[in-house]
Amino acid sequence: MLTQPDLTTLPDADLSPPASRYYAADFAKLTNRRASSPITPDFASLDRLLPARATLNRRTADTSDRRASPNNAPPFISIAQSFLESVSTTLPPAKPTEDSDATTPESGSCISELTGVDWEPPEPAVAVKVPKVWGPGEAPLERLPVEVLDEIIAQLAIDTQPSGYSPRNVDLINCLLTSRTIHVATINTLYSHITIPHSSIFSKFLTHVSQYPGLGTIVKRLDLSHFTSVGLGRSRQGNSEIQNMTSRTLLRCLELTPAIQEILLQENLDDDIDEHVIEKIFYSLPKLRAVDFCASSSKPFAESFTSAVTGLIDSPMNLGIRRLGLHECFTLPSTVFETLLPRLPQLTHLDVAHTRITDRALASIPQSASLSHLNLGRCTQISGHGVVDFLTSHSAAKNLVFLNLSCDIARYRLLWEADVERLLPALPTTLRSLNLNGAKIRPWHVPLLLPLTKHLEEFSLASADLSMQDINSFFRPTSPTSSPVRDSIPAEEPSEPWIQPTLHYLDLSSIPAITQSSLFGTSCTLLSPSTAPLEVIELGDKAISSLRECRNTNKRLGWVVKELGRRG
């Protein structure tokens, strides 16, 4: 049996504590090891200092002796303590590793080396987060204000053109199964904008709205501009025999959507747009603000439209429509425009391209209107003098942002030289897109064109009589005598500071001076980086065909030749 030895019976050895501390320099004397070797004290050397019967068994030592004061400790324990203190004060602190705890004492490794016992710090307590279970309608997302939640759900709506029968807005459909609150917000988003590409989808929508009339009050926009029977395996006549889309069902749809604000129709429906449908659109939808009859030109449509609008001749009624689109409705008579336009006091967007609108109808637009978009392209019944008078004197044309005055010079020319000289100085600075294709623009008009390039983003000058030097003057300062100037046109002041143009798109098609050799010439700056932010240059077929073969040069200059339909 092992017992604690009686240290008082030891021989007369010097058991008093050392007079001075042991330092790291004495490491070799105590352990017979080099200082660079691991700190593993040799207790065999300590045993030689004491008799054999004084050997201490650490595993059976009494707890009370372990708590003894340092003054009464045996010599070899004092030696170990002094050595530990010297090492702790002289050695640099150990850097904590990723696996170690930052709160571990720096002398922990020395304790394990000296005592032979592995010392491990206690592991910190980890708080376990219990997920909170929300009750119905209590989740943070569900407790948001209705307006904020509607805006969040609306971000999931994908405004893309429908293609075939592939499902659209799958994320919104999944939101319907989330909760009651999310279901209501998703229903508002799904039914606010309705896009119908096929008659079968229209039939399903009409059936659903008929069963649940409350859904019809949510509809704000009805888009039938993509409606077609192509790809369904039947002709237009066969599609009409199915009776999904007819004038009767279309009228029923408008009756079930009383709060509708925007209606987009097109040429594939012109046979189904009868007089009753047009009267419903103009007279019985008080919240309607935009309507488009794009390319509807059939004879039944023209007769129905004329008959419906005739009722406004002797009526003081004004319509609340702000956006009117009659693009390519060339079968409508001029009297329709002269009767309809004076009844639109809040008009902001007017698209009557390729129609029979006249100077009288254009001038009949109310003074209270504030046009921001005006499209008069290819209108053969108006004159350049009448258009310029309207744009320079009518109050509705003072804040234009988009203006299209293009024409087909093979048939007629809208703006001649005198009209251009009157028009250009009077155009507002709010203008961002200007189409003057076919106008009779001469080199002496360049000083009048330069101020427009400082605020325009899209500029179309097809068939203009300009040289490459005139085009370069849009992007770099030139001397006033670089191009001929008429006496009636003031030259640009040379003392004015140069302002970088804001053009992103420039149409130079059908200009004889724009060729491959002139574009790649050293004097041309049109393709250089200095023309930024210019991104698109539209050219004619002849120039595009020659540029397509110069791939290396185009790549070196940083331009790519692309075609988009008839545009190059």
C-alpha positions as CSV (number, residue, x, y, z in Angstrom):
1,M,0.0,0.0,0.0
2,L,1.3,3.4,-1.0
3,T,1.2,6.2,1.6
4,Q,2.3,9.7,1.8
5,P,5.9,9.8,2.9
6,D,7.0,11.6,6.1
7,L,9.3,14.3,4.8
8,T,10.6,15.0,8.3
9,T,12.6,11.8,8.3
10,L,14.6,12.6,5.3
11,P,18.4,13.0,5.5
12,D,20.0,16.2,6.1
13,A,19.6,17.5,2.6
14,D,19.2,21.1,1.7
15,L,15.4,21.2,1.4
16,S,14.9,24.9,1.7
17,P,13.5,26.7,-1.3
18,P,16.1,28.1,-3.7
19,A,17.4,31.6,-3.0
20,S,16.7,32.7,-6.6
21,R,14.2,31.8,-9.3
22,Y,15.1,29.5,-12.1
23,Y,14.9,31.1,-15.5
24,A,14.6,29.8,-19.0
25,A,18.4,29.9,-19.3
26,D,18.7,27.2,-16.6
27,F,16.5,24.9,-18.7
28,A,19.4,22.8,-19.9
29,K,20.9,22.4,-16.4
30,L,17.6,21.1,-15.0
31,T,16.5,18.8,-17.8
32,N,19.7,18.1,-19.8
33,R,17.7,19.2,-22.9
34,R,18.1,22.0,-25.4
35,A,15.9,25.0,-25.1
36,S,14.5,24.4,-28.6
37,S,13.3,20.9,-27.8
38,P,9.8,20.3,-26.4
39,I,9.3,21.2,-22.8
40,T,9.3,17.8,-21.2
41,P,11.0,17.9,-17.8
42,D,13.1,14.9,-16.8
43,F,11.8,13.8,-13.4
44,A,14.5,11.2,-13.2
45,S,17.0,13.9,-12.5
46,L,14.8,15.3,-9.8
47,D,14.6,11.9,-8.2
48,R,18.4,12.0,-7.7
49,L,18.0,15.0,-5.4
50,L,15.9,13.0,-3.0
51,P,16.2,9.5,-1.4
52,A,14.3,6.7,-3.0
53,R,11.8,6.6,-0.2
54,A,10.9,10.3,-0.9
55,T,9.5,9.5,-4.3
56,L,6.0,10.9,-4.7
57,N,3.1,9.1,-6.3
58,R,1.0,11.7,-8.0
59,R,-1.9,9.4,-8.6
60,T,-2.4,8.5,-4.9
61,A,-1.4,11.8,-3.4
62,D,-3.8,13.2,-0.7
63,T,-6.0,16.0,-1.7
64,S,-5.1,18.0,1.4
65,D,-1.3,17.9,0.4
66,R,-2.1,19.2,-3.1
67,R,-3.7,22.3,-1.5
68,A,-0.7,22.9,0.7
69,S,0.9,26.3,0.5
70,P,4.0,26.9,-1.7
71,N,6.1,27.6,1.4
72,N,5.6,24.0,2.7
73,A,5.9,22.4,-0.7
74,P,8.7,19.9,-1.4
75,P,11.8,21.2,-3.2
76,F,11.1,19.6,-6.6
77,I,7.6,21.1,-6.7
78,S,9.0,24.5,-6.0
79,I,11.5,24.0,-8.8
80,A,8.7,23.1,-11.2
81,Q,6.7,26.1,-10.1
82,S,9.6,28.5,-10.5
83,F,10.4,27.0,-13.9
84,L,6.8,27.3,-15.0
85,E,6.7,31.0,-14.0
86,S,9.9,31.8,-15.8
87,V,8.8,30.1,-19.0
88,S,5.4,31.8,-18.9
89,T,7.0,35.2,-18.6
90,T,9.7,34.8,-21.2
91,L,8.2,32.8,-24.0
92,P,5.9,34.6,-26.5
93,P,2.2,33.9,-26.1
94,A,0.9,31.1,-28.3
95,K,-1.4,32.1,-31.1
96,P,-4.8,30.6,-30.9
97,T,-5.7,28.3,-33.8
98,E,-9.0,28.0,-35.6
99,D,-9.8,24.9,-33.6
100,S,-8.8,26.3,-30.2
101,D,-10.7,28.5,-28.0
102,A,-9.6,32.1,-27.7
103,T,-10.0,32.1,-24.0
104,T,-7.6,29.2,-23.4
105,P,-4.8,30.1,-21.0
106,E,-1.3,30.6,-22.6
107,S,0.3,28.3,-20.0
108,G,-2.0,25.4,-20.6
109,S,0.5,23.6,-22.8
110,C,3.3,24.0,-20.3
111,I,1.0,22.6,-17.5
112,S,0.4,19.5,-19.6
113,E,4.1,19.1,-20.3
114,L,5.1,19.5,-16.7
115,T,2.4,17.5,-15.0
116,G,1.7,15.0,-17.7
117,V,-2.1,15.7,-17.5
118,D,-3.9,17.0,-20.6
119,W,-5.6,20.2,-19.7
120,E,-8.7,21.1,-21.7
121,P,-10.7,24.3,-21.2
122,P,-14.4,23.8,-20.7
123,E,-16.5,24.1,-23.9
124,P,-18.7,27.2,-24.0
125,A,-22.4,26.6,-23.8
126,V,-24.1,27.0,-27.2
127,A,-27.5,28.5,-27.2
128,V,-29.9,26.5,-29.3
129,K,-32.4,28.6,-31.2
130,V,-35.8,27.1,-31.3
131,P,-37.6,28.2,-34.5
132,K,-40.7,30.2,-33.7
133,V,-43.9,28.9,-35.1
134,W,-46.2,31.6,-36.4
135,G,-49.9,31.3,-36.3
136,P,-52.2,32.0,-39.2
137,G,-51.8,35.6,-40.4
138,E,-49.1,36.4,-37.8
139,A,-45.9,35.9,-39.9
140,P,-43.9,39.1,-40.5
141,L,-44.6,39.0,-44.2
142,E,-48.3,38.7,-43.7
143,R,-48.4,41.6,-41.2
144,L,-47.0,44.1,-43.7
145,P,-49.3,46.9,-45.0
146,V,-51.4,45.8,-47.9
147,E,-49.8,48.3,-50.3
148,V,-46.3,47.1,-49.4
149,L,-47.3,43.4,-49.8
150,D,-48.9,44.1,-53.2
151,E,-45.7,45.7,-54.4
152,I,-43.6,42.7,-53.2
153,I,-45.8,40.2,-54.9
154,A,-45.9,42.3,-58.1
155,Q,-42.1,41.8,-58.4
156,L,-42.8,38.2,-59.2
157,A,-44.9,39.0,-62.2
158,I,-43.1,38.4,-65.5
159,D,-44.1,40.8,-68.2
160,T,-43.0,38.8,-71.3
161,Q,-44.8,38.0,-74.5
162,P,-46.7,34.8,-74.4
163,S,-45.3,32.0,-76.4
164,G,-47.5,29.0,-77.2
165,Y,-49.0,27.2,-74.3
166,S,-46.1,27.3,-71.9
167,P,-47.1,28.3,-68.4
168,R,-46.4,31.9,-67.3
169,N,-46.0,33.4,-63.9
170,V,-45.4,30.1,-62.2
171,D,-44.1,31.8,-59.1
172,L,-47.3,33.6,-58.7
173,I,-49.3,30.4,-59.0
174,N,-47.3,28.9,-56.2
175,C,-47.9,31.9,-54.0
176,L,-51.6,31.1,-54.1
177,L,-51.0,28.0,-52.0
178,T,-48.9,29.8,-49.3
179,S,-51.5,31.4,-47.0
180,R,-54.8,33.3,-47.1
181,T,-53.1,36.7,-46.8
182,I,-50.6,35.9,-49.6
183,H,-53.4,34.3,-51.6
184,V,-55.3,37.6,-51.6
185,A,-52.3,39.7,-52.6
186,T,-51.4,37.3,-55.4
187,I,-54.9,37.3,-56.8
188,N,-54.7,41.1,-57.0
189,T,-51.5,40.8,-59.0
190,L,-52.6,38.0,-61.3
191,Y,-55.9,39.7,-62.3
192,S,-54.7,43.3,-62.5
193,H,-53.0,42.7,-65.9
194,I,-54.6,40.1,-68.1
195,T,-52.8,38.9,-71.3
196,I,-54.8,36.7,-73.6
197,P,-52.9,35.1,-76.6
198,H,-55.5,32.5,-77.6
199,S,-59.3,32.1,-77.8
200,S,-59.2,29.1,-75.4
201,I,-57.5,31.2,-72.7
202,F,-60.0,33.9,-73.2
203,S,-62.9,31.4,-72.8
204,K,-61.4,30.2,-69.5
205,F,-60.9,33.7,-68.2
206,L,-64.5,34.7,-69.2
207,T,-65.9,31.6,-67.5
208,H,-64.0,32.3,-64.3
209,V,-64.9,35.9,-64.1
210,S,-68.6,35.1,-64.7
211,Q,-68.5,32.6,-61.8
212,Y,-66.7,35.1,-59.5
213,P,-67.7,38.6,-60.5
214,G,-65.5,40.1,-57.8
215,L,-62.4,39.1,-59.8
216,G,-63.6,41.3,-62.7
217,T,-63.3,44.4,-60.6
218,I,-59.6,43.8,-60.1
219,V,-58.7,43.9,-63.8
220,K,-56.9,47.1,-64.7
221,R,-55.4,46.1,-68.1
222,L,-56.7,43.8,-70.8
223,D,-54.0,43.0,-73.4
224,L,-55.3,41.3,-76.6
225,S,-52.5,42.6,-78.7
226,H,-50.9,39.1,-78.9
227,F,-54.2,37.4,-79.7
228,T,-53.8,35.0,-82.7
229,S,-55.2,31.7,-84.1
230,V,-51.9,30.8,-85.7
231,G,-50.5,27.5,-84.4
232,L,-53.8,26.2,-83.2
233,G,-54.3,23.9,-86.2
234,R,-57.3,25.8,-87.5
235,S,-58.0,28.8,-89.8
236,R,-59.4,32.1,-88.8
237,Q,-62.8,31.0,-90.1
238,G,-62.6,27.8,-88.1
239,N,-61.6,29.8,-85.0
240,S,-64.7,32.0,-85.4
241,E,-67.0,28.9,-85.5
242,I,-65.8,27.9,-82.0
243,Q,-67.5,31.0,-80.7
244,N,-64.8,31.6,-78.0
245,M,-63.9,35.1,-79.2
246,T,-66.8,37.0,-80.8
247,S,-68.3,40.4,-80.5
248,R,-70.8,39.1,-78.0
249,T,-68.2,37.5,-75.7
250,L,-65.9,40.5,-76.0
251,L,-68.7,42.8,-75.0
252,R,-69.5,40.5,-72.1
253,C,-65.9,40.6,-71.0
254,L,-66.0,44.4,-70.9
255,E,-69.2,44.4,-68.9
256,L,-67.6,42.2,-66.3
257,T,-64.5,44.5,-65.9
258,P,-66.0,47.9,-65.0
259,A,-62.8,49.2,-63.5
260,I,-60.6,48.6,-66.5
261,Q,-58.1,51.3,-67.3
262,E,-56.3,50.1,-70.4
263,I,-57.4,48.0,-73.4
264,L,-55.1,46.8,-76.2
265,L,-56.7,45.4,-79.3
266,Q,-55.3,44.7,-82.8
267,E,-56.0,43.6,-86.4
268,N,-56.8,40.0,-85.6
269,L,-59.9,41.1,-83.7
270,D,-61.1,43.9,-86.0
271,D,-64.0,41.7,-87.3
272,D,-65.1,41.2,-83.6
273,I,-65.0,44.9,-82.7
274,D,-68.5,45.9,-83.7
275,E,-70.4,49.1,-82.9
276,H,-71.6,48.0,-79.5
277,V,-68.0,47.1,-78.4
278,I,-66.7,50.5,-79.5
279,E,-69.6,52.3,-77.7
280,K,-68.9,50.3,-74.6
281,I,-65.2,51.3,-74.7
282,F,-65.8,55.1,-75.3
283,Y,-69.0,55.7,-73.3
284,S,-69.5,53.1,-70.6
285,L,-66.0,52.7,-69.0
286,P,-65.5,55.7,-66.8
287,K,-62.0,54.7,-65.6
288,L,-60.6,53.9,-69.1
289,R,-57.5,55.9,-69.8
290,A,-55.8,54.1,-72.7
291,V,-57.1,52.3,-75.8
292,D,-55.3,51.0,-78.8
293,F,-56.8,49.7,-82.1
294,C,-53.4,48.9,-83.7
295,A,-53.7,48.0,-87.5
296,S,-57.5,47.4,-87.3
297,S,-58.4,48.2,-90.9
298,S,-61.1,45.9,-92.0
299,K,-64.2,47.3,-93.6
300,P,-66.6,46.1,-90.8
301,F,-64.3,47.8,-88.3
302,A,-64.2,51.1,-90.1
303,E,-68.0,51.1,-90.5
304,S,-68.6,50.3,-86.8
305,F,-66.0,52.8,-85.6
306,T,-67.5,55.6,-87.8
307,S,-71.0,54.8,-86.6
308,A,-70.1,54.8,-82.9
309,V,-68.1,58.1,-83.1
310,T,-70.8,59.9,-85.1
311,G,-72.9,60.1,-81.9
312,L,-70.4,62.6,-80.5
313,I,-71.0,65.2,-83.2
314,D,-73.9,66.9,-81.4
315,S,-72.9,65.8,-77.9
316,P,-70.9,68.0,-75.5
317,M,-69.5,64.9,-73.9
318,N,-65.7,64.7,-73.2
319,L,-63.8,61.5,-72.9
320,G,-61.3,60.7,-70.2
321,I,-59.0,58.8,-72.6
322,R,-55.4,60.0,-72.3
323,R,-53.7,57.5,-74.6
324,L,-55.2,56.8,-78.0
325,G,-53.6,54.5,-80.5
326,L,-55.0,54.3,-84.1
327,H,-51.7,53.1,-85.7
328,E,-52.2,51.8,-89.3
329,C,-56.0,52.3,-89.1
330,F,-55.8,53.8,-92.6
331,T,-59.4,52.9,-93.5
332,L,-60.9,55.3,-91.0
333,P,-62.2,58.5,-92.7
334,S,-60.9,61.9,-91.8
335,T,-64.2,62.9,-90.2
336,V,-63.6,60.4,-87.4
337,F,-60.5,62.3,-86.3
338,E,-62.1,65.7,-86.6
339,T,-65.0,64.4,-84.4
340,L,-63.0,62.4,-81.8
341,L,-59.9,64.5,-81.1
342,P,-61.7,67.6,-79.8
343,R,-63.4,65.4,-77.1
344,L,-60.0,64.4,-75.5
345,P,-59.0,67.3,-73.2
346,Q,-56.6,65.1,-71.2
347,L,-54.8,63.6,-74.2
348,T,-51.0,62.8,-73.6
349,H,-50.2,60.1,-76.2
350,L,-51.5,60.1,-79.7
351,D,-50.4,57.6,-82.3
352,V,-52.1,58.2,-85.7
353,A,-49.3,56.9,-88.0
354,H,-50.4,56.0,-91.5
355,T,-53.9,57.3,-91.0
356,R,-56.1,60.0,-92.8
357,I,-55.7,62.6,-90.1
358,T,-55.8,66.2,-91.5
359,D,-54.4,69.6,-90.4
360,R,-57.9,70.5,-89.2
361,A,-58.1,67.5,-87.0
362,L,-54.7,68.1,-85.6
363,A,-55.5,71.7,-84.8
364,S,-58.7,70.6,-83.1
365,I,-56.9,69.0,-80.2
366,P,-58.0,70.9,-77.0
367,Q,-55.6,73.4,-75.5
368,S,-55.8,71.6,-72.2
369,A,-54.1,68.6,-73.6
370,S,-50.4,68.0,-72.8
371,L,-48.9,65.8,-75.5
372,S,-45.7,63.9,-74.6
373,H,-45.9,61.4,-77.4
374,L,-47.0,62.3,-81.0
375,N,-46.7,59.9,-83.9
376,L,-47.6,61.5,-87.3
377,G,-45.4,59.2,-89.5
378,R,-46.5,58.5,-93.0
379,C,-49.7,60.5,-92.7
380,T,-50.4,61.7,-96.3
381,Q,-53.4,64.0,-95.5
382,I,-51.4,66.5,-93.5
383,S,-49.1,69.2,-94.8
384,G,-45.7,70.3,-93.6
385,H,-47.0,73.9,-93.1
386,G,-49.9,72.6,-90.9
387,V,-47.6,70.4,-88.8
388,V,-45.1,73.2,-88.2
389,D,-47.9,75.6,-87.2
390,F,-49.3,73.1,-84.7
391,L,-45.9,72.3,-83.2
392,T,-44.8,75.9,-82.9
393,S,-48.0,77.5,-81.7
394,H,-50.3,74.9,-80.0
395,S,-49.9,74.7,-76.2
396,A,-50.4,70.9,-76.2
397,A,-47.1,70.5,-78.0
398,K,-44.9,72.4,-75.6
399,N,-43.7,69.3,-73.6
400,L,-43.1,66.7,-76.2
401,V,-40.8,63.8,-75.4
402,F,-41.4,61.7,-78.5
403,L,-42.1,63.1,-82.0
404,N,-42.3,61.1,-85.3
405,L,-42.5,63.1,-88.5
406,S,-41.2,60.5,-90.9
407,C,-42.4,60.1,-94.4
408,D,-41.9,57.9,-97.5
409,I,-40.1,60.1,-100.0
410,A,-41.1,57.6,-102.8
411,R,-44.7,58.8,-102.3
412,Y,-44.5,62.3,-100.8
413,R,-42.3,64.6,-98.7
414,L,-43.7,66.1,-95.5
415,L,-41.1,68.7,-94.5
416,W,-39.2,70.9,-97.1
417,E,-36.3,73.2,-96.5
418,A,-38.4,76.1,-95.2
419,D,-40.4,73.9,-92.9
420,V,-37.2,72.5,-91.4
421,E,-35.9,76.0,-90.8
422,R,-39.1,76.9,-89.0
423,L,-39.4,73.7,-87.0
424,L,-35.9,73.0,-85.6
425,P,-35.5,76.2,-83.5
426,A,-39.0,75.8,-82.0
427,L,-38.6,72.2,-80.7
428,P,-38.8,71.9,-76.9
429,T,-35.7,70.8,-74.9
430,T,-37.9,68.1,-73.3
431,L,-37.6,66.1,-76.5
432,R,-35.8,62.8,-76.3
433,S,-36.7,61.1,-79.6
434,L,-37.1,62.8,-82.9
435,N,-37.7,61.2,-86.3
436,L,-37.1,63.4,-89.3
437,N,-36.7,60.6,-91.9
438,G,-37.5,62.0,-95.4
439,A,-37.2,65.7,-94.4
440,K,-35.3,68.0,-96.8
441,I,-32.3,68.6,-94.6
442,R,-29.4,70.5,-96.1
443,P,-25.8,71.2,-94.8
444,W,-26.8,74.7,-93.8
445,H,-29.3,73.2,-91.3
446,V,-26.4,71.7,-89.3
447,P,-26.2,74.7,-86.9
448,L,-29.9,74.1,-86.1
449,L,-29.3,70.4,-85.6
450,L,-26.4,70.7,-83.2
451,P,-28.5,72.0,-80.2
452,L,-30.8,69.1,-80.6
453,T,-28.0,66.6,-80.1
454,K,-27.4,67.9,-76.6
455,H,-30.7,66.6,-75.3
456,L,-31.9,64.0,-77.8
457,E,-31.3,60.3,-77.2
458,E,-32.8,59.0,-80.5
459,F,-32.3,61.0,-83.8
460,S,-33.4,59.8,-87.2
461,L,-32.1,61.6,-90.3
462,A,-32.6,59.1,-93.1
463,S,-32.4,60.5,-96.6
464,A,-30.8,63.8,-95.3
465,D,-28.5,65.6,-97.7
466,L,-25.5,65.6,-95.3
467,S,-21.8,64.8,-95.7
468,M,-19.6,62.9,-93.4
469,Q,-18.1,66.1,-92.2
470,D,-21.5,67.3,-91.2
471,I,-22.1,64.1,-89.2
472,N,-18.7,64.5,-87.5
473,S,-19.7,67.9,-86.3
474,F,-22.3,66.3,-84.0
475,F,-19.5,64.8,-81.9
476,R,-16.6,67.2,-82.1
477,P,-16.3,71.0,-82.3
478,T,-15.6,72.5,-85.7
479,S,-15.0,75.9,-87.1
480,P,-18.1,77.9,-88.1
481,T,-16.9,78.0,-91.7
482,S,-16.6,74.2,-92.1
483,S,-20.0,74.0,-93.7
484,P,-22.1,76.4,-95.8
485,V,-24.4,78.6,-93.8
486,R,-27.4,80.6,-95.0
487,D,-27.7,84.2,-94.0
488,S,-31.0,83.5,-92.3
489,I,-29.5,80.8,-90.0
490,P,-27.2,82.2,-87.2
491,A,-23.9,80.4,-86.9
492,E,-23.0,78.8,-83.6
493,E,-20.9,81.0,-81.4
494,P,-17.3,79.7,-81.2
495,S,-16.9,81.1,-77.6
496,E,-19.6,78.7,-76.2
497,P,-18.2,75.7,-74.4
498,W,-18.5,72.4,-76.1
499,I,-21.2,70.1,-74.7
500,Q,-21.0,66.3,-75.3
501,P,-24.0,65.0,-77.3
502,T,-26.4,62.7,-75.5
503,L,-27.3,60.5,-78.6
504,H,-27.7,56.7,-78.1
505,Y,-29.3,56.0,-81.4
506,L,-28.6,57.6,-84.8
507,D,-30.4,56.7,-88.1
508,L,-28.2,57.5,-91.1
509,S,-29.8,55.2,-93.6
510,S,-30.2,56.2,-97.3
511,I,-27.6,59.0,-96.9
512,P,-25.3,58.7,-100.0
513,A,-22.2,60.0,-98.1
514,I,-22.3,57.2,-95.6
515,T,-20.3,54.3,-97.1
516,Q,-17.8,51.8,-95.9
517,S,-14.8,53.8,-97.1
518,S,-16.1,57.0,-95.4
519,L,-16.8,55.2,-92.1
520,F,-13.3,53.6,-92.0
521,G,-11.6,56.8,-93.1
522,T,-9.2,58.6,-90.8
523,S,-11.3,61.8,-90.8
524,C,-14.4,59.9,-89.5
525,T,-15.0,60.0,-85.8
526,L,-18.4,58.3,-85.9
527,L,-17.0,54.9,-84.9
528,S,-14.5,56.2,-82.4
529,P,-14.9,55.9,-78.6
530,S,-15.3,59.7,-78.4
531,T,-18.9,59.4,-79.7
532,A,-20.1,57.8,-76.4
533,P,-22.8,57.3,-75.3
534,L,-23.7,56.4,-78.9
535,E,-24.7,52.7,-79.1
536,V,-26.6,52.1,-82.3
537,I,-26.1,53.4,-85.8
538,E,-28.7,52.4,-88.4
539,L,-27.5,52.2,-91.9
540,G,-28.9,51.3,-95.3
541,D,-28.8,47.9,-96.9
542,K,-25.8,48.7,-99.2
543,A,-23.6,49.9,-96.4
544,I,-24.6,47.0,-94.1
545,S,-23.7,44.4,-96.7
546,S,-20.2,45.8,-97.2
547,L,-19.6,46.2,-93.4
548,R,-20.6,42.6,-92.8
549,E,-17.5,41.4,-94.6
550,C,-15.2,43.5,-92.4
551,R,-15.4,41.5,-89.2
552,N,-11.8,42.1,-88.1
553,T,-12.1,45.9,-88.6
554,N,-15.5,46.0,-86.8
555,K,-14.1,44.0,-83.9
556,R,-11.0,46.3,-83.7
557,L,-13.3,49.4,-83.6
558,G,-15.6,47.8,-81.1
559,W,-18.7,47.6,-83.3
560,V,-20.9,44.6,-84.3
561,V,-23.1,44.3,-87.4
562,K,-26.6,43.1,-86.6
563,E,-29.9,42.9,-88.4
564,L,-33.4,43.2,-86.9
565,G,-36.0,42.5,-89.5
566,R,-35.7,45.2,-92.1
567,R,-33.4,47.2,-89.9
568,G,-29.6,47.0,-90.1
